């Protein structure tokens, strides 16, 4: 796939313009957004990604179009899983509700910039050392196994990463927020507020998630342009998706299982296709349409199964004797 420089510039400029417009809206009126507003924005971002994918289909062919859709759906699904940790981070730092939009948006911008750097380094590395695909494949299979063995107790608290620990050590911070300000003056001394610390937490935590999502998409496409755009579109509507899903996150009980299957499949696909490229005749190449079908089918099944189990658990809770009326009502809320 030969992508000219001007196409890269137009793409980055377009995505940058969307982020700037989003930031303008958040800064102009900081508040907790309504469900309707979030649903409209998420629909717009998903529509833009789909239109972009159709554009790739039209100008680059079905193979690259399928690679974009497979990569975008995978990255988007992994981003939904990231929202669980974002909820924990927001709670840990006690972020005021009206400023959560700004925190998420800045954190996502940091994540996008870091992912762009990560993608550039990864693309250059695999162009020189194709044996790295074996490493990526093995890492994805290991990640899938960890997801399957994952304990719900691990989600109850947020573990600080190294970057965040360094930031907290060398950036003197106040104990309380000062509106949406990132810094403030206390006794003539300039200090950062918890707002900046939580933004660093979200941005760098997302980068840690990229350690499995970037190898996963490189298992679906080797084109840096498609890897970058799939990641960008997956992150663009994440702020609104955070508020839209809300309590639904707790009902996606089988999401980790579905993601484990997807990552394990991509890991095996990556190893098999690398073996095939190195002359191993029995190792098959898996068509991108087959990969797309496996990814979409797995995620659809796990989502339906999750919602069905949540409804069943809600009915069982409602039928138990001694349950207060308000608890029954809460259990039935979608």
VEXDREN-2710 file (C-alpha; in Angstrom, 1 decimal):
% VEXDREN-2710
k/r/px/py/pz
1/UNK/0.0/0.0/0.0
2/UNK/1.7/3.2/-1.2
3/UNK/0.4/6.1/0.8
4/UNK/1.7/9.5/-0.4
5/UNK/3.0/12.1/2.1
6/UNK/0.1/14.4/1.3
7/UNK/-2.4/11.7/2.3
8/UNK/-0.7/11.3/5.7
9/UNK/-0.7/15.0/6.2
10/UNK/-4.4/15.3/5.3
11/UNK/-5.3/12.4/7.6
12/UNK/-3.4/13.8/10.5
13/UNK/-4.8/17.3/9.9
14/UNK/-8.3/16.0/9.8
15/UNK/-8.0/13.9/12.9
16/UNK/-6.3/16.9/14.6
17/UNK/-9.2/19.2/13.6
18/UNK/-11.7/16.8/15.1
19/UNK/-9.8/16.7/18.4
20/UNK/-9.5/20.5/18.5
21/UNK/-13.2/20.9/17.9
22/UNK/-13.9/18.3/20.6
23/UNK/-11.6/20.1/23.0
24/UNK/-13.4/23.4/22.2
25/UNK/-16.8/22.0/23.1
26/UNK/-15.5/20.5/26.3
27/UNK/-13.7/23.6/27.4
28/UNK/-16.6/25.9/26.5
29/UNK/-19.1/24.1/28.7
30/UNK/-17.6/21.6/31.2
31/UNK/-20.3/19.3/32.5
32/UNK/-21.5/15.7/32.8
33/UNK/-22.8/15.0/29.3
34/UNK/-26.3/13.5/28.7
35/UNK/-26.8/10.0/27.3
36/UNK/-28.4/11.4/24.1
37/UNK/-25.4/13.7/23.5
38/UNK/-23.0/10.9/23.9
39/UNK/-25.0/8.5/21.7
40/UNK/-25.0/11.1/18.9
41/UNK/-21.2/11.7/19.2
42/UNK/-20.4/8.0/19.3
43/UNK/-22.6/7.4/16.3
44/UNK/-20.8/10.2/14.4
45/UNK/-17.3/8.8/15.2
46/UNK/-18.4/5.3/14.3
47/UNK/-19.9/6.6/11.0
48/UNK/-16.7/8.5/10.2
49/UNK/-14.6/5.3/10.8
50/UNK/-17.0/3.3/8.6
51/UNK/-16.9/5.9/5.8
52/UNK/-13.1/6.0/6.0
53/UNK/-13.1/2.2/5.7
54/UNK/-15.2/2.4/2.6
55/UNK/-12.8/4.9/1.2
56/UNK/-10.0/2.5/1.7
57/UNK/-12.1/-0.2/0.0
58/UNK/-12.7/2.1/-2.9
59/UNK/-9.2/3.4/-3.4
60/UNK/-7.0/0.5/-2.2
61/UNK/-9.1/-2.6/-2.7
62/UNK/-10.9/-5.2/-0.6
63/UNK/-7.8/-6.6/1.0
64/UNK/-6.7/-3.3/2.6
65/UNK/-10.3/-2.3/3.3
66/UNK/-10.9/-5.6/5.2
67/UNK/-7.6/-5.1/7.1
68/UNK/-8.7/-1.6/8.3
69/UNK/-12.1/-2.9/9.5
70/UNK/-10.6/-5.9/11.2
71/UNK/-8.0/-3.7/12.9
72/UNK/-10.5/-0.9/13.9
73/UNK/-13.0/-3.4/15.4
74/UNK/-10.3/-5.1/17.3
75/UNK/-8.8/-1.9/18.6
76/UNK/-12.3/-0.5/19.5
77/UNK/-13.1/-3.6/21.4
78/UNK/-9.9/-3.4/23.4
79/UNK/-10.6/0.3/24.0
80/UNK/-13.9/-0.7/25.6
81/UNK/-12.0/-3.0/27.9
82/UNK/-9.7/-0.1/28.8
83/UNK/-12.8/1.9/30.1
84/UNK/-13.0/-0.4/33.1
85/UNK/-9.6/0.9/34.2
86/UNK/-10.5/4.5/33.3
87/UNK/-13.5/4.2/35.7
88/UNK/-11.2/3.0/38.5
89/UNK/-8.7/5.9/37.8
90/UNK/-11.5/8.5/37.9
91/UNK/-12.7/7.0/41.2
92/UNK/-9.2/6.8/42.7
93/UNK/-8.5/10.4/42.0
94/UNK/-12.0/11.6/42.9
95/UNK/-12.3/13.6/39.7
96/UNK/-15.3/16.0/39.8
97/UNK/-18.1/14.9/37.4
98/UNK/-18.1/18.1/35.4
99/UNK/-14.4/17.8/34.6
100/UNK/-14.2/14.1/33.6
101/UNK/-14.8/15.0/30.0
102/UNK/-11.7/17.2/29.9
103/UNK/-9.6/14.6/31.7
104/UNK/-10.5/11.9/29.3
105/UNK/-10.0/14.0/26.2
106/UNK/-6.5/15.2/27.2
107/UNK/-5.6/11.7/28.3
108/UNK/-6.7/10.3/25.0
109/UNK/-4.7/12.9/23.1
110/UNK/-1.6/11.9/25.1
111/UNK/-2.3/8.3/24.3
112/UNK/-2.8/9.0/20.6
113/UNK/0.6/10.8/20.4
114/UNK/2.4/8.0/22.3
115/UNK/0.7/5.3/20.2
116/UNK/1.8/7.1/17.0
117/UNK/5.4/7.0/18.2
118/UNK/5.0/3.3/19.2
119/UNK/3.5/2.5/15.8
120/UNK/6.4/4.2/14.0
121/UNK/9.0/2.3/16.0
122/UNK/7.1/-1.0/15.6
123/UNK/6.7/-0.6/11.8
124/UNK/10.4/0.2/11.4
125/UNK/11.4/-2.8/13.6
126/UNK/9.3/-5.4/11.8
127/UNK/10.4/-4.1/8.4
128/UNK/14.0/-5.0/9.4
129/UNK/13.4/-8.0/11.6
130/UNK/10.5/-10.1/10.5
131/UNK/11.2/-12.7/13.2
132/UNK/9.6/-10.2/15.6
133/UNK/6.2/-11.5/14.3
134/UNK/7.0/-14.7/16.2
135/UNK/7.5/-12.6/19.4
136/UNK/4.3/-10.6/18.8
137/UNK/2.3/-13.8/18.2
138/UNK/3.7/-15.5/21.3
139/UNK/3.0/-12.3/23.3
140/UNK/-0.6/-12.2/22.1
141/UNK/-1.2/-15.8/23.0
142/UNK/0.3/-15.2/26.5
143/UNK/-1.9/-12.1/26.9
144/UNK/-5.0/-14.1/25.9
145/UNK/-4.1/-16.7/28.5
146/UNK/-3.7/-14.0/31.2
147/UNK/-7.1/-12.6/30.3
148/UNK/-8.7/-16.0/30.7
149/UNK/-7.0/-16.4/34.0
150/UNK/-7.9/-12.9/35.1
151/UNK/-9.5/-12.4/38.4
152/UNK/-12.2/-9.8/39.0
153/UNK/-10.4/-8.8/42.2
154/UNK/-7.6/-7.3/40.1
155/UNK/-10.0/-4.6/38.8
156/UNK/-10.8/-3.3/42.3
157/UNK/-7.8/-1.0/42.5
158/UNK/-5.6/1.1/40.3
159/UNK/-1.9/0.2/40.2
160/UNK/0.3/3.2/39.4
161/UNK/2.8/2.7/36.5
162/UNK/6.4/3.9/36.5
163/UNK/5.7/7.1/34.5
164/UNK/3.0/8.1/36.9
165/UNK/5.2/7.4/40.0
166/UNK/8.0/9.6/38.5
167/UNK/5.5/12.4/37.7
168/UNK/4.1/12.3/41.2
169/UNK/7.6/12.4/42.7
170/UNK/9.0/15.3/40.6
171/UNK/5.9/17.3/40.1
172/UNK/4.8/18.8/43.5
173/UNK/1.0/18.7/43.5
174/UNK/-1.8/20.1/45.6
175/UNK/-4.2/17.9/47.5
176/UNK/-7.3/19.5/46.0
177/UNK/-8.6/20.5/42.6
178/UNK/-8.7/24.1/41.4
179/UNK/-11.5/23.8/38.8
180/UNK/-10.1/22.5/35.6
181/UNK/-6.7/24.2/36.0
182/UNK/-3.6/22.1/35.6
183/UNK/-1.5/24.3/37.8
184/UNK/-2.1/26.7/40.7
185/UNK/-0.1/29.0/43.0
186/UNK/0.1/28.3/46.7
187/UNK/2.0/30.8/48.9
188/UNK/3.7/32.1/45.7
189/UNK/4.8/28.6/44.6
190/UNK/3.6/27.1/41.4
191/UNK/2.2/23.6/41.9
192/UNK/0.4/21.2/39.7
193/UNK/-3.1/20.0/40.5
194/UNK/-4.5/16.5/40.7
195/UNK/-6.1/17.2/37.3
196/UNK/-2.7/17.0/35.5
197/UNK/-1.7/13.9/37.4
198/UNK/-4.9/12.0/36.5
199/UNK/-4.5/13.0/32.8
200/UNK/-1.0/11.5/32.9
201/UNK/-2.4/8.4/34.5
202/UNK/-5.0/7.9/31.8
203/UNK/-2.6/8.7/28.9
204/UNK/0.2/6.4/30.1
205/UNK/-2.1/3.6/31.3
206/UNK/-3.6/3.5/27.8
207/UNK/-0.1/3.2/26.4
208/UNK/0.4/0.1/28.5
209/UNK/-2.7/-1.4/27.0
210/UNK/-1.2/-0.6/23.6
211/UNK/1.5/-3.2/24.4
212/UNK/-1.0/-5.9/23.4
213/UNK/-3.3/-3.9/21.0
214/UNK/-0.5/-2.7/18.7
215/UNK/0.9/-6.2/18.1
216/UNK/-2.7/-7.4/17.6
217/UNK/-3.3/-5.0/14.8
218/UNK/0.1/-5.7/13.2
219/UNK/-1.2/-9.3/13.1
220/UNK/-4.0/-8.1/10.9
221/UNK/-2.2/-5.6/8.7
222/UNK/1.4/-4.7/8.1
223/UNK/0.5/-1.2/6.7
224/UNK/1.5/1.6/9.2
225/UNK/-1.1/3.9/7.7
226/UNK/-3.9/1.4/8.5
227/UNK/-2.4/0.7/11.9
228/UNK/-2.4/4.4/12.8
229/UNK/-5.8/5.3/11.4
230/UNK/-7.5/2.2/13.0
231/UNK/-6.0/3.2/16.4
232/UNK/-7.0/6.9/15.9
233/UNK/-10.6/6.1/15.1
234/UNK/-10.8/3.6/18.0
235/UNK/-9.6/6.3/20.4
236/UNK/-11.5/9.3/18.9
237/UNK/-14.9/8.6/20.4
238/UNK/-13.7/7.0/23.6
239/UNK/-14.6/10.0/25.8
240/UNK/-18.3/9.9/24.8
241/UNK/-18.3/6.1/24.9
242/UNK/-17.1/6.3/28.6
243/UNK/-20.2/8.2/29.6
244/UNK/-22.6/6.3/27.2
245/UNK/-21.8/2.8/28.5
246/UNK/-21.7/3.9/32.1
247/UNK/-23.2/1.0/34.1
248/UNK/-23.3/-1.2/31.0
249/UNK/-19.6/-1.9/31.6
250/UNK/-20.4/-4.0/34.6
251/UNK/-22.7/-6.1/32.5
252/UNK/-20.2/-7.1/29.9
253/UNK/-19.1/-10.0/32.1
254/UNK/-17.7/-12.1/29.2
255/UNK/-15.9/-9.3/27.4
256/UNK/-12.5/-10.4/28.7
257/UNK/-13.2/-14.0/27.5
258/UNK/-14.1/-12.7/24.0
259/UNK/-11.0/-10.5/23.8
260/UNK/-8.9/-13.4/24.9
261/UNK/-10.2/-15.5/22.1
262/UNK/-9.6/-12.7/19.6
263/UNK/-6.1/-12.0/20.8
264/UNK/-5.3/-15.8/20.9
265/UNK/-6.6/-16.2/17.3
266/UNK/-4.6/-13.2/16.0
267/UNK/-1.5/-14.6/17.8
268/UNK/-1.8/-18.0/16.1
269/UNK/-2.6/-16.3/12.8
270/UNK/0.5/-14.2/13.1
271/UNK/2.8/-17.2/13.8
272/UNK/1.2/-19.3/11.1
273/UNK/1.5/-16.7/8.4
274/UNK/5.1/-15.9/9.4
275/UNK/5.9/-19.7/9.2
276/UNK/4.2/-19.8/5.8
277/UNK/6.3/-16.8/4.6
278/UNK/9.5/-18.6/5.7
279/UNK/8.6/-21.6/3.6
280/UNK/6.7/-23.9/6.0
281/UNK/4.1/-25.4/3.6
282/UNK/1.7/-26.8/6.3
283/UNK/1.3/-23.4/8.0
284/UNK/-1.8/-21.7/6.4
285/UNK/-2.3/-18.1/5.5
286/UNK/-5.7/-16.9/6.9
287/UNK/-7.6/-14.6/4.6
288/UNK/-8.5/-11.2/6.1
289/UNK/-12.3/-11.8/5.5
290/UNK/-12.0/-15.0/7.6
291/UNK/-10.2/-13.1/10.3
292/UNK/-12.9/-10.3/10.2
293/UNK/-15.6/-13.0/10.6
294/UNK/-13.9/-14.6/13.6
295/UNK/-13.4/-11.2/15.3
296/UNK/-16.9/-9.9/14.7
297/UNK/-18.6/-13.3/15.5
298/UNK/-16.6/-13.7/18.8
299/UNK/-17.4/-10.2/20.0
300/UNK/-21.1/-10.5/19.0
301/UNK/-21.5/-13.8/20.8
302/UNK/-19.7/-12.6/24.0
303/UNK/-21.7/-9.4/24.1
304/UNK/-25.1/-11.2/23.7
305/UNK/-24.1/-13.8/26.3
306/UNK/-23.0/-11.1/28.7
307/UNK/-26.2/-9.2/28.5
308/UNK/-28.3/-12.4/28.8
309/UNK/-26.4/-13.4/31.9
310/UNK/-26.8/-9.9/33.4
311/UNK/-30.6/-10.0/32.8
312/UNK/-30.8/-13.5/34.3
313/UNK/-28.8/-12.4/37.4
314/UNK/-31.1/-9.3/37.8
315/UNK/-34.2/-11.5/37.6
316/UNK/-32.8/-13.9/40.2
317/UNK/-31.9/-11.0/42.5
318/UNK/-35.4/-9.6/42.1
319/UNK/-37.0/-12.9/43.0
320/UNK/-35.0/-13.5/46.1
321/UNK/-37.0/-12.9/49.4
322/UNK/-36.0/-9.9/51.5
323/UNK/-34.8/-7.8/48.6
324/UNK/-35.7/-4.1/49.0
325/UNK/-38.0/-2.6/46.4
326/UNK/-35.4/0.0/45.4
327/UNK/-32.8/-2.7/45.0
328/UNK/-35.1/-4.6/42.6
329/UNK/-35.7/-1.5/40.6
330/UNK/-32.0/-0.8/40.4
331/UNK/-31.2/-4.4/39.3
332/UNK/-33.7/-4.0/36.4
333/UNK/-32.2/-0.8/35.0
334/UNK/-30.5/-1.2/31.6
END
